């Protein structure tokens, strides 16, 4: 990829003013990695991402378990949930700015809205996919609802919940960065926008590469955590291939 990038610039297919040489960009990557100001903005982005993940998970997982477990709640709630998730979080950007300004609260609010739905839906579907025979066996053993939930439903739903969290982690980062690029006052996205306005494409591409690296680290981190916390989920996936 870097060879193609270098060839495109050297042949003049793309102006160096728009696309710097990869070697120059990698030098800027190194500079940003040791820049305390840039690292502080990365920390701001990660903090907004973390708060959104925690809030959406604390609300979405228990609610999903509840709605999925009780059929009388699941059916009427499904249509409302699908209607809510069909509205993109970007549509609420003007409202979020009016309510919270351009600070971290705006980014967090948009990210919570975006990732609440996949967490909620995966929790619900995980419960609904619980093997009926396992539930029937638990009931014949005299287990009450709480014990069934703890011993049967939660282990069965855990792989689906973990998948929802993994998907939400990527979505939350995208939404937070988008909010920063569109007008927030802090975060790595604002740094990229500042360099773009200053006509420094080398730093812009360096920032983009580091954002991509951050996204990869979060994805593989969640994937590893899923393998450790819910090993039977990967075993089930492997057996179906």
Phi, psi and omega in degrees: 000317180292326177295318178295318178303311181297320181294319180299320181286317183295325180281353179080010178298327175229135182296143177295338177290337179260326181224102182289167177296147180301325179297318178296318180297318181293328174296319179293326175302315178298321179295319180293325182294338179250011179269112181302324180296316179294316180297327176295322178290324175299319178297323177297318178296314181294326178294315177298319178298315183294315180299317179297317180297316182294312183296313181296324180288317182297325180271314189290320184292308178299320179295320178296319177297318181295311182293326180285329185284323183258112182301325181296334177268327186298312186297310179290331183285331185301314182295321179294320181294316180293327176293318180295318183286345180284346179269117181294148181297331180298335179293338181264006181301313178299321180294317180297322178293319178296321184281319190242356184077204183255014182275195184295329181300323179296315180297316182296317181298315179296319180293320179299315180299318184293321187263349179300320185292311178297325177293315180296312184294318180293326176294316179297312183294326177298319178292316183294335180273003178300135182299120181301326180297323179293321177294318180296321179297317178298320180293322179294337177274003177083017180285138176278181183298318182294319180289322175299318180297318184284320188267335185241305188292311182299311177300325180289322183277344186304315179299320179293320178297318179297321177297318178299320179292321180295317177295318181296325182298318178291317181297319180299318180295319179298315183293317179299314179296320179298318178297322179292321180291330184270352176152013177288170183256355180211161179114165184295331178297324178292327177295315179299318179296320179297316179293327178294318179291334179273007180059045176241078182297333179298317177287328178298311181291326176297317177297320179296318178298319181290325175296318177299319178296320178298316178298319178296318180297319179294317181297309182289333175295316177293323179296318178294316179299323178295319179296324181283315186279327183230066184295331181291339177294317178290326178296319179294319179295320180295326182286340181269355181272000000 
